[in-house]
């Protein structure tokens, strides 16, 4: 109640204490409804981490509000009202690390050297408490403890385990909650949303230092959570906690991929690597669902599809190869070149926005293949910027077509007369693709009556 009253006085989004019984064993507080953030984002969680824009915005709102209770909530707070521990210190860190050791690690019967592990625990604890600890550490900041009102505003509950401590812990607790299944990209976006929100309240370290320190708190939180899951699951036999162990181990497995540079505790890292490799924690093989629509499925798919979507349908164009690219220059007065492959055409680029050498007498009877026209265009430079963007698009497209085994791709460049700018661009793109990918490229400068074939120089 002391924390709730303090936060209410600070106008923080928490339930307000309305009345307290004489013996202080009962109290009334404002009703925040029944919708928690955990429930509000259930759809994305059940879809394996594919959150829609509304769900993402709810997460952003919550993570941007966290510094408010951490920093403003700490101002003037009597830390003696925090139970069972007034602050985050070496003793509390060592307690959680030993919680992991005795309630989870030892249950696996993994052989390890007690003294070596304890030495690394001491180093780890020392590093964690070296960070400034002047904020309110919520301790159990997760989606279940955030209520959402009808306007989508977050309200915080269940903060009774809070204490004085570093702000990294709550961010780690929220974003690496094993059951949430936040994808890497979303998690990264939310880290930066928090970072820039935090800057409005206090001085923050550089992004690099922030991320490095956050990684250590993520590891610490994971070990603490595994200890809790071990106790509640292995000893108390509660199914929810047993079911939570596999995703928690998957989170740990992903975190260890960062490498030893982030975690200078070699023996602890060795133990955790061995732990994740135990047969009982092997990644579950997710079998893709069989399509019920009757379509054939493809074994030739370069994309990592979401398991829930099942296998891709068969495409008659996959795996045919090799790729042949056709590049045209043309005049818009005579229309866009037709695609004889039957694929309906490819990219068409309009070069008319660039400086036209055809407006100057020395170049009127020349083409984009002539040295003086090339020098004019490249000295001006505008067409080089134009082509740089074309190259980015073309490179990605060609690479994908090669990977998928497609056989045909078409690029066309148009200008007023099909003589200068379009010819220059078509010729240079063709030579660029041939040189970079070694593929066969057919060049047609339609209005000039010029055709050329750049033959294959590499084997794919």
C-alpha positions as CSV (number, residue, x, y, z in Angstrom):
1,X,0.0,0.0,0.0
2,X,2.9,2.3,0.7
3,X,4.2,1.9,-2.8
4,X,0.7,2.4,-4.4
5,X,0.2,5.6,-2.4
6,X,3.6,7.0,-3.3
7,X,3.0,6.2,-7.0
8,X,-0.5,7.7,-6.9
9,X,1.0,10.9,-5.4
10,X,3.4,11.0,-8.3
11,X,0.4,10.7,-10.7
12,X,1.8,7.4,-12.1
13,X,-0.6,5.0,-13.8
14,X,-1.3,2.6,-10.9
15,X,-4.5,1.6,-9.1
16,X,-5.4,4.1,-6.4
17,X,-6.0,2.9,-2.8
18,X,-9.5,4.1,-1.9
19,X,-10.0,2.7,1.6
20,X,-8.1,0.6,4.1
21,X,-9.5,-1.4,7.0
22,X,-8.4,-0.6,10.6
23,X,-6.2,-3.6,10.8
24,X,-4.7,-2.9,7.4
25,X,-5.4,-6.4,6.2
26,X,-8.0,-5.4,3.6
27,X,-8.3,-2.5,1.2
28,X,-10.2,-1.2,-1.7
29,X,-8.6,0.1,-4.9
30,X,-9.7,1.4,-8.3
31,X,-10.9,-1.3,-10.7
32,X,-8.8,-1.3,-13.9
33,X,-11.0,-3.8,-15.7
34,X,-10.1,-7.3,-16.9
35,X,-7.9,-6.6,-19.9
36,X,-4.2,-7.2,-19.3
37,X,-1.6,-6.6,-21.9
38,X,-0.9,-10.3,-21.9
39,X,-4.5,-10.9,-23.0
40,X,-4.6,-8.0,-25.4
41,X,-1.6,-9.4,-27.4
42,X,-2.7,-13.0,-27.3
43,X,-3.4,-13.1,-31.0
44,X,0.3,-12.4,-31.9
45,X,1.6,-14.7,-29.2
46,X,-0.6,-17.6,-30.4
47,X,0.6,-16.9,-34.0
48,X,4.1,-17.6,-32.8
49,X,5.2,-14.0,-32.4
50,X,3.6,-12.4,-35.4
51,X,2.1,-9.3,-33.8
52,X,-0.2,-6.9,-35.7
53,X,0.2,-3.1,-35.7
54,X,-2.3,-2.6,-32.8
55,X,-0.6,-5.2,-30.6
56,X,2.8,-3.7,-31.4
57,X,1.5,-0.2,-30.4
58,X,0.3,-1.6,-27.1
59,X,3.8,-3.0,-26.5
60,X,5.4,0.4,-27.5
61,X,3.0,2.2,-25.1
62,X,4.0,0.0,-22.2
63,X,7.7,0.0,-22.8
64,X,7.8,3.8,-23.2
65,X,5.9,4.2,-19.9
66,X,8.3,2.0,-18.0
67,X,10.9,4.8,-17.4
68,X,8.2,6.9,-15.8
69,X,7.6,4.6,-12.9
70,X,11.3,3.7,-12.7
71,X,12.7,7.2,-12.5
72,X,9.8,9.4,-11.3
73,X,8.6,6.6,-9.1
74,X,12.0,6.5,-7.4
75,X,12.0,10.2,-6.5
76,X,11.3,10.6,-2.8
77,X,10.5,6.9,-2.2
78,X,11.2,5.5,1.2
79,X,13.1,2.3,0.2
80,X,12.6,0.8,3.6
81,X,9.0,0.0,2.6
82,X,10.3,-2.4,-0.1
83,X,10.0,-6.0,1.0
84,X,11.8,-8.4,1.3
85,X,14.8,-6.5,0.0
86,X,15.2,-2.7,-0.1
87,X,17.7,-2.7,-2.9
88,X,19.4,-4.7,-5.6
89,X,22.8,-5.8,-4.2
90,X,25.3,-8.6,-4.3
91,X,23.4,-10.7,-1.8
92,X,20.2,-10.6,-3.8
93,X,22.1,-11.4,-7.0
94,X,23.9,-14.3,-5.4
95,X,20.6,-15.6,-4.0
96,X,19.0,-15.7,-7.5
97,X,22.1,-17.3,-9.0
98,X,22.1,-20.0,-6.4
99,X,18.3,-20.4,-6.9
100,X,19.2,-21.3,-10.5
101,X,22.0,-23.6,-9.4
102,X,20.1,-25.6,-6.8
103,X,16.5,-25.6,-8.3
104,X,17.4,-26.0,-11.9
105,X,21.0,-26.8,-12.8
106,X,21.4,-29.6,-10.2
107,X,18.2,-31.2,-11.2
108,X,19.6,-31.9,-14.7
109,X,22.5,-34.0,-13.1
110,X,24.9,-32.1,-15.3
111,X,28.4,-32.5,-13.8
112,X,30.1,-29.2,-12.9
113,X,32.9,-27.9,-10.6
114,X,31.2,-26.0,-7.7
115,X,34.1,-23.8,-6.9
116,X,34.7,-22.7,-10.5
117,X,31.1,-21.9,-10.9
118,X,30.9,-20.0,-7.7
119,X,34.0,-17.9,-8.7
120,X,32.2,-16.9,-11.9
121,X,29.0,-16.2,-10.0
122,X,31.0,-13.7,-7.8
123,X,32.4,-12.0,-10.9
124,X,28.9,-11.8,-12.5
125,X,27.3,-10.4,-9.3
126,X,30.1,-7.8,-9.0
127,X,29.5,-6.6,-12.6
128,X,25.8,-6.4,-12.2
129,X,25.8,-4.3,-9.0
130,X,28.5,-2.0,-10.5
131,X,25.8,-0.3,-12.5
132,X,24.2,2.8,-10.9
133,X,21.1,1.8,-9.0
134,X,19.0,4.9,-8.4
135,X,15.8,3.8,-10.1
136,X,12.8,1.7,-9.0
137,X,13.4,-1.9,-10.0
138,X,9.9,-3.3,-10.6
139,X,11.2,-6.9,-10.4
140,X,8.3,-8.6,-12.2
141,X,7.6,-6.3,-15.1
142,X,5.8,-8.4,-17.6
143,X,2.7,-8.3,-19.8
144,X,0.5,-10.0,-17.1
145,X,1.2,-7.2,-14.7
146,X,0.1,-4.4,-17.1
147,X,-3.6,-3.6,-17.4
148,X,-4.9,-1.8,-20.5
149,X,-7.9,0.6,-20.3
150,X,-10.3,1.3,-23.2
151,X,-8.1,3.9,-24.6
152,X,-5.1,1.6,-24.7
153,X,-3.3,3.3,-21.9
154,X,-1.2,1.0,-19.7
155,X,-1.6,0.8,-15.9
156,X,0.9,-1.1,-13.7
157,X,0.0,-3.6,-11.0
158,X,1.9,-6.2,-8.8
159,X,4.9,-4.0,-8.1
160,X,5.0,-5.1,-4.4
161,X,8.4,-6.9,-5.0
162,X,10.1,-3.8,-6.2
163,X,13.2,-2.3,-4.8
164,X,16.0,0.2,-5.6
165,X,18.0,-1.0,-8.5
166,X,19.3,-0.6,-12.1
167,X,16.8,0.1,-14.9
168,X,18.1,-2.7,-17.1
169,X,16.5,-5.5,-15.2
170,X,12.9,-4.6,-15.9
171,X,13.6,-4.2,-19.6
172,X,15.2,-7.6,-19.7
173,X,12.3,-9.1,-17.7
174,X,9.7,-7.7,-20.1
175,X,11.3,-8.4,-23.5
176,X,12.8,-11.8,-22.8
177,X,9.7,-13.3,-21.2
178,X,9.9,-16.7,-22.7
179,X,6.2,-17.2,-23.3
180,X,5.8,-13.9,-25.2
181,X,7.7,-15.1,-28.3
182,X,8.7,-11.6,-29.3
183,X,10.6,-11.8,-32.6
184,X,14.1,-10.4,-32.8
185,X,13.2,-7.4,-34.9
186,X,10.3,-6.4,-32.6
187,X,12.4,-6.9,-29.5
188,X,15.1,-4.7,-31.0
189,X,12.6,-1.9,-31.9
190,X,11.2,-2.0,-28.3
191,X,14.7,-1.7,-26.8
192,X,15.3,1.5,-28.8
193,X,11.8,2.8,-27.9
194,X,12.7,2.3,-24.2
195,X,16.2,3.8,-24.6
196,X,14.9,7.0,-26.2
197,X,12.1,7.3,-23.7
198,X,14.5,6.8,-20.8
199,X,16.6,9.8,-22.2
200,X,13.6,12.1,-21.3
201,X,14.0,11.2,-17.6
202,X,17.7,10.7,-16.9
203,X,21.2,10.6,-18.4
204,X,21.8,7.4,-20.2
205,X,25.0,5.8,-21.5
206,X,25.9,5.4,-25.1
207,X,23.8,2.9,-27.1
208,X,26.7,0.5,-27.3
209,X,27.3,0.5,-23.5
210,X,23.5,0.3,-22.9
211,X,23.2,-2.8,-25.1
212,X,26.2,-4.5,-23.6
213,X,25.0,-4.0,-20.1
214,X,21.5,-5.0,-21.1
215,X,22.8,-8.3,-22.4
216,X,24.3,-9.1,-18.9
217,X,21.0,-8.4,-17.2
218,X,19.1,-10.5,-19.8
219,X,21.4,-13.4,-18.9
220,X,20.9,-12.8,-15.2
221,X,17.1,-12.6,-15.6
222,X,17.1,-15.9,-17.6
223,X,19.0,-17.7,-14.9
224,X,16.6,-16.3,-12.2
225,X,13.6,-17.4,-14.3
226,X,15.0,-20.9,-14.8
227,X,15.5,-21.2,-11.1
228,X,11.8,-20.3,-10.5
229,X,10.6,-22.6,-13.3
230,X,12.7,-25.4,-11.8
231,X,11.3,-24.9,-8.3
232,X,7.7,-24.5,-9.4
233,X,7.9,-27.2,-12.0
234,X,10.3,-29.9,-10.9
235,X,9.6,-29.6,-7.2
236,X,6.0,-28.4,-7.0
237,X,5.0,-30.2,-10.2
238,X,3.0,-27.2,-11.6
239,X,2.4,-27.8,-15.3
240,X,2.5,-24.2,-16.4
241,X,6.1,-23.9,-15.2
242,X,7.1,-27.2,-16.7
243,X,5.7,-26.1,-20.1
244,X,7.6,-22.8,-19.8
245,X,11.0,-24.4,-19.5
246,X,11.5,-25.3,-23.3
247,X,10.9,-21.7,-24.5
248,X,13.1,-20.4,-21.7
249,X,15.9,-22.7,-22.8
250,X,15.4,-21.6,-26.4
251,X,15.8,-18.0,-25.2
252,X,19.0,-18.9,-23.5
253,X,20.3,-20.8,-26.5
254,X,19.7,-17.7,-28.7
255,X,21.4,-15.4,-26.1
256,X,24.6,-17.5,-26.0
257,X,25.0,-16.9,-29.8
258,X,26.1,-13.3,-28.9
259,X,29.4,-14.9,-28.0
260,X,31.9,-14.8,-25.0
261,X,32.8,-11.1,-25.6
262,X,29.5,-10.1,-23.9
263,X,29.9,-12.5,-21.0
264,X,33.4,-12.6,-19.5
265,X,32.6,-15.6,-17.3
266,X,34.2,-18.6,-19.2
267,X,33.2,-21.4,-16.9
268,X,29.6,-20.2,-16.5
269,X,29.4,-20.0,-20.3
270,X,30.8,-23.5,-20.7
271,X,28.2,-24.8,-18.2
272,X,25.3,-23.0,-20.0
273,X,26.5,-24.3,-23.4
274,X,26.5,-27.8,-22.1
275,X,23.2,-27.3,-20.4
276,X,21.5,-26.2,-23.7
277,X,22.9,-29.3,-25.4
278,X,21.4,-31.8,-23.0
279,X,18.9,-34.2,-24.8
280,X,16.0,-33.1,-22.6
281,X,16.4,-29.5,-23.8
282,X,17.0,-30.3,-27.5
283,X,15.0,-27.9,-29.8
284,X,11.6,-29.4,-30.6
285,X,11.2,-30.2,-34.3
286,X,8.1,-28.3,-35.4
287,X,6.5,-30.3,-38.1
288,X,4.9,-28.1,-40.8
289,X,1.2,-28.6,-41.1
290,X,-0.1,-30.4,-44.2
291,X,-1.9,-28.2,-46.6
292,X,-5.6,-28.8,-46.6
293,X,-6.3,-27.0,-49.9
294,X,-5.0,-29.8,-52.1
295,X,-2.1,-27.8,-53.7
296,X,1.2,-29.5,-54.3
297,X,4.0,-28.3,-52.0
298,X,7.5,-27.3,-52.9
299,X,10.8,-28.7,-51.8
300,X,12.5,-25.7,-53.6
301,X,11.9,-22.8,-51.3
302,X,14.7,-20.4,-50.3
303,X,12.6,-18.5,-47.8
304,X,12.3,-19.3,-44.1
305,X,8.5,-19.5,-43.8
306,X,6.8,-19.3,-40.5
307,X,6.0,-22.8,-39.2
308,X,2.4,-21.9,-38.8
309,X,2.0,-21.2,-42.5
310,X,3.1,-24.7,-43.5
311,X,5.0,-25.5,-46.7
312,X,4.9,-23.3,-49.8
313,X,2.8,-24.4,-52.8
314,X,4.6,-25.8,-55.8
315,X,5.7,-23.3,-58.5
316,X,6.3,-24.5,-62.1
317,X,8.9,-21.8,-62.4
318,X,11.2,-22.9,-59.6
319,X,14.4,-24.7,-60.2
320,X,14.5,-24.4,-64.0
321,X,17.6,-22.1,-64.5
322,X,19.9,-20.8,-65.7
323,X,18.8,-17.2,-65.6
324,X,19.0,-15.0,-68.8
325,X,18.5,-11.3,-68.3
326,X,17.2,-9.1,-71.2
327,X,17.9,-5.3,-71.1
328,X,16.3,-2.8,-73.5
329,X,16.6,0.8,-74.3
330,X,13.6,2.5,-76.0
331,X,11.8,5.7,-76.9
332,X,8.6,6.4,-75.0
333,X,7.2,7.8,-78.3
334,X,7.3,4.2,-79.7
335,X,6.0,2.5,-76.6
336,X,7.5,0.1,-74.0
337,X,9.1,-3.1,-75.4
338,X,7.0,-6.2,-75.2
339,X,8.1,-9.2,-73.2
340,X,8.4,-12.2,-75.4
341,X,8.9,-14.6,-72.5
342,X,5.3,-14.5,-71.6
343,X,6.0,-13.2,-68.0
344,X,4.4,-9.9,-68.6
345,X,7.5,-7.7,-68.5
346,X,9.8,-6.7,-65.7
347,X,11.3,-3.4,-64.5
348,X,10.7,-0.2,-66.6
349,X,12.8,2.8,-65.6
350,X,12.1,6.3,-66.9
351,X,15.4,8.2,-67.6
352,X,13.7,11.4,-68.6
353,X,14.3,13.0,-65.2
354,X,18.0,13.1,-65.8
355,X,20.1,15.7,-67.7
356,X,19.6,15.2,-71.5
357,X,22.7,15.5,-73.7
358,X,20.5,15.4,-76.8
359,X,19.5,19.0,-76.1
360,X,23.1,20.1,-77.0
361,X,24.3,20.3,-80.6
362,X,27.6,18.3,-80.2
363,X,25.7,15.2,-79.1
364,X,22.5,15.3,-81.2
365,X,23.7,12.6,-83.7
366,X,25.5,10.5,-81.1
367,X,24.3,7.8,-78.7
368,X,24.8,6.7,-75.1
369,X,27.5,4.3,-76.4
370,X,29.7,7.2,-77.6
371,X,32.6,8.3,-75.4
372,X,31.7,12.0,-75.5
373,X,28.1,11.3,-74.4
374,X,29.3,9.0,-71.6
375,X,31.7,11.7,-70.4
376,X,28.9,14.3,-70.5
377,X,26.5,12.1,-68.4
378,X,29.2,11.0,-65.9
379,X,30.6,14.5,-65.4
380,X,27.1,15.8,-64.7
381,X,26.7,12.9,-62.2
382,X,22.9,12.8,-62.0
383,X,22.6,9.7,-64.0
384,X,25.1,7.9,-61.7
385,X,22.9,8.5,-58.7
386,X,19.9,7.3,-60.8
387,X,21.7,4.1,-61.7
388,X,23.0,3.5,-58.2
389,X,19.3,3.0,-57.1
390,X,18.6,0.8,-60.1
391,X,21.6,-1.4,-59.2
392,X,20.3,-2.0,-55.7
393,X,16.9,-3.1,-57.0
394,X,18.4,-5.2,-59.9
395,X,21.0,-6.9,-57.7
396,X,18.5,-8.1,-55.2
397,X,16.1,-9.3,-57.9
398,X,18.7,-11.1,-59.9
399,X,20.2,-12.8,-56.8
400,X,16.7,-14.1,-55.8
401,X,16.0,-15.3,-59.4
402,X,19.3,-17.2,-59.5
403,X,18.5,-18.8,-56.1
404,X,15.1,-19.8,-57.1
405,X,16.2,-21.2,-60.5
406,X,14.1,-18.8,-62.6
407,X,15.0,-18.4,-66.3
408,X,14.0,-14.9,-67.4
409,X,14.1,-11.3,-66.2
410,X,13.7,-8.1,-68.2
411,X,14.8,-4.5,-67.6
412,X,13.9,-1.6,-69.8
413,X,15.1,2.0,-69.9
414,X,13.1,4.7,-71.7
415,X,13.9,8.3,-72.6
416,X,12.6,10.8,-75.1
417,X,14.3,9.4,-78.2
418,X,15.8,6.1,-77.0
419,X,19.2,7.5,-78.0
420,X,21.3,8.9,-75.1
421,X,20.2,8.4,-71.5
422,X,18.3,5.1,-72.0
423,X,21.1,3.6,-74.1
424,X,23.7,4.6,-71.5
425,X,21.7,3.1,-68.6
426,X,20.8,-0.1,-70.4
427,X,24.3,-0.8,-71.5
428,X,25.8,-0.1,-68.0
429,X,23.2,-2.2,-66.1
430,X,23.8,-5.1,-68.5
431,X,27.6,-4.9,-68.0
432,X,27.1,-4.5,-64.3
433,X,24.9,-7.7,-63.9
434,X,27.1,-9.7,-66.2
435,X,30.3,-8.8,-64.3
436,X,28.7,-9.3,-60.9
437,X,26.7,-12.5,-61.4
438,X,28.3,-14.0,-64.5
439,X,24.9,-14.5,-66.1
440,X,24.0,-14.3,-69.7
441,X,22.6,-10.9,-70.7
442,X,20.9,-9.9,-73.9
443,X,21.1,-6.2,-74.7
444,X,18.7,-4.5,-77.2
445,X,19.0,-0.8,-78.1
446,X,15.7,-0.9,-80.0
447,X,15.7,2.5,-81.6
448,X,19.4,2.2,-82.6
449,X,19.0,-1.3,-84.1
450,X,21.8,-2.6,-81.9
451,X,21.8,-6.1,-80.2
452,X,24.5,-7.7,-78.2
453,X,24.8,-10.9,-76.0
454,X,27.1,-11.1,-73.0
455,X,27.6,-14.8,-72.5
456,X,27.8,-16.7,-69.2
457,X,31.1,-16.5,-67.4
458,X,30.3,-18.4,-64.2
459,X,28.6,-21.6,-63.3
460,X,25.7,-21.6,-60.8
